[in-house]
């Protein structure tokens, strides 16, 4: 028979694996690690949401995160064209 402590650890492991497999990101998984500078022409019309990523200790880069269908595109926040596009199309990014 397994010890109660062993069962608790096993249960915690199963719960964390289940949550991760269901797509709930950990803090590191939700941070951009690379930035794209080029914006494909067909990308912007498909953007459904815009989020600003801050360099705050959790994430190591500032980024404009574009939600496109089932993908996240991490863009360079210094891109002036993108800055203007965000102001026009998504004036209150999260």
C-alpha positions as a LaTeX table, in Angstrom:
\begin{tabular}{lrrr}
\hline
Residue & $x$ (\AA) & $y$ (\AA) & $z$ (\AA) \\
\hline
Unk1 & 0.00 & 0.00 & 0.00 \\
Unk2 & 1.33 & 3.44 & $-0.92$ \\
Unk3 & 1.91 & 6.06 & 1.72 \\
Unk4 & $-0.50$ & 9.02 & 1.95 \\
Unk5 & 2.35 & 11.39 & 1.11 \\
Unk6 & 3.18 & 9.39 & $-2.02$ \\
Unk7 & $-0.45$ & 9.43 & $-3.11$ \\
Unk8 & $-0.64$ & 13.21 & $-2.64$ \\
Unk9 & 2.49 & 13.72 & $-4.74$ \\
Unk10 & 1.14 & 11.44 & $-7.44$ \\
Unk11 & $-2.18$ & 13.29 & $-7.44$ \\
Unk12 & $-0.42$ & 16.66 & $-7.76$ \\
Unk13 & 1.65 & 15.36 & $-10.64$ \\
Unk14 & $-1.44$ & 14.08 & $-12.44$ \\
Unk15 & $-3.32$ & 17.35 & $-11.93$ \\
Unk16 & $-0.43$ & 19.47 & $-13.21$ \\
Unk17 & $-0.01$ & 17.21 & $-16.25$ \\
Unk18 & $-3.72$ & 17.38 & $-16.99$ \\
Unk19 & $-3.81$ & 21.18 & $-16.74$ \\
Unk20 & $-0.81$ & 21.53 & $-19.02$ \\
Unk21 & $-2.24$ & 19.15 & $-21.60$ \\
Unk22 & $-5.49$ & 21.14 & $-21.64$ \\
Unk23 & $-3.62$ & 24.21 & $-22.83$ \\
Unk24 & $-3.45$ & 26.27 & $-19.68$ \\
Unk25 & $-0.08$ & 27.91 & $-20.15$ \\
Unk26 & 2.52 & 28.26 & $-17.49$ \\
Unk27 & 3.96 & 31.76 & $-17.10$ \\
Unk28 & 7.03 & 30.91 & $-19.17$ \\
Unk29 & 4.92 & 29.35 & $-21.94$ \\
Unk30 & 2.93 & 32.56 & $-22.36$ \\
Unk31 & 5.98 & 34.79 & $-22.86$ \\
Unk32 & 7.44 & 35.63 & $-26.23$ \\
Unk33 & 11.06 & 34.58 & $-26.52$ \\
Unk34 & 11.68 & 35.86 & $-30.07$ \\
Unk35 & 10.33 & 38.80 & $-32.01$ \\
Unk36 & 9.40 & 38.95 & $-35.67$ \\
Unk37 & 10.21 & 42.20 & $-37.43$ \\
Unk38 & 8.58 & 41.43 & $-40.78$ \\
Unk39 & 4.78 & 41.53 & $-40.98$ \\
Unk40 & 3.29 & 39.36 & $-43.74$ \\
Unk41 & 0.63 & 41.24 & $-45.74$ \\
Unk42 & $-2.10$ & 38.73 & $-44.98$ \\
Unk43 & $-1.46$ & 38.67 & $-41.21$ \\
Unk44 & $-3.03$ & 41.89 & $-39.94$ \\
Unk45 & $-6.56$ & 41.36 & $-41.34$ \\
Unk46 & $-6.71$ & 38.05 & $-39.47$ \\
Unk47 & $-5.76$ & 39.48 & $-36.04$ \\
Unk48 & $-8.53$ & 38.94 & $-33.50$ \\
Unk49 & $-6.84$ & 40.35 & $-30.40$ \\
Unk50 & $-3.74$ & 42.33 & $-29.45$ \\
Unk51 & $-1.86$ & 42.04 & $-26.18$ \\
Unk52 & 1.14 & 43.99 & $-24.96$ \\
Unk53 & 3.82 & 41.93 & $-23.27$ \\
Unk54 & 5.92 & 43.84 & $-20.77$ \\
Unk55 & 9.46 & 43.11 & $-19.75$ \\
Unk56 & 8.60 & 42.67 & $-16.10$ \\
Unk57 & 10.63 & 39.88 & $-14.58$ \\
Unk58 & 8.26 & 37.15 & $-15.74$ \\
Unk59 & 8.84 & 37.84 & $-19.42$ \\
Unk60 & 12.26 & 38.89 & $-20.66$ \\
Unk61 & 11.11 & 40.78 & $-23.78$ \\
Unk62 & 8.69 & 43.56 & $-24.62$ \\
Unk63 & 6.42 & 42.53 & $-27.46$ \\
Unk64 & 3.20 & 43.20 & $-29.27$ \\
Unk65 & 1.42 & 39.86 & $-29.26$ \\
Unk66 & $-1.01$ & 39.35 & $-32.12$ \\
Unk67 & $-3.65$ & 36.66 & $-31.72$ \\
Unk68 & $-4.22$ & 35.15 & $-35.15$ \\
Unk69 & $-6.57$ & 32.18 & $-35.37$ \\
Unk70 & $-4.95$ & 29.57 & $-33.11$ \\
Unk71 & $-1.52$ & 31.20 & $-33.09$ \\
Unk72 & 0.28 & 33.95 & $-31.25$ \\
Unk73 & 2.65 & 36.13 & $-33.25$ \\
Unk74 & 5.25 & 38.02 & $-31.25$ \\
Unk75 & 6.10 & 41.27 & $-32.96$ \\
Unk76 & 8.74 & 43.91 & $-32.35$ \\
Unk77 & 7.12 & 46.77 & $-30.39$ \\
Unk78 & 9.51 & 49.25 & $-32.06$ \\
Unk79 & 7.92 & 48.64 & $-35.46$ \\
Unk80 & 6.31 & 52.02 & $-36.23$ \\
Unk81 & 3.90 & 50.65 & $-38.82$ \\
Unk82 & 2.63 & 48.10 & $-36.31$ \\
Unk83 & 2.32 & 50.76 & $-33.59$ \\
Unk84 & 0.11 & 52.85 & $-35.88$ \\
Unk85 & $-1.94$ & 49.82 & $-36.92$ \\
Unk86 & $-2.57$ & 48.88 & $-33.28$ \\
Unk87 & $-3.68$ & 52.44 & $-32.47$ \\
Unk88 & $-6.17$ & 52.39 & $-35.35$ \\
Unk89 & $-7.52$ & 48.85 & $-35.07$ \\
Unk90 & $-7.04$ & 47.85 & $-31.42$ \\
Unk91 & $-6.83$ & 51.10 & $-29.44$ \\
Unk92 & $-7.01$ & 49.39 & $-26.03$ \\
Unk93 & $-4.72$ & 46.36 & $-26.13$ \\
Unk94 & $-4.51$ & 44.33 & $-22.95$ \\
\hline
\end{tabular}
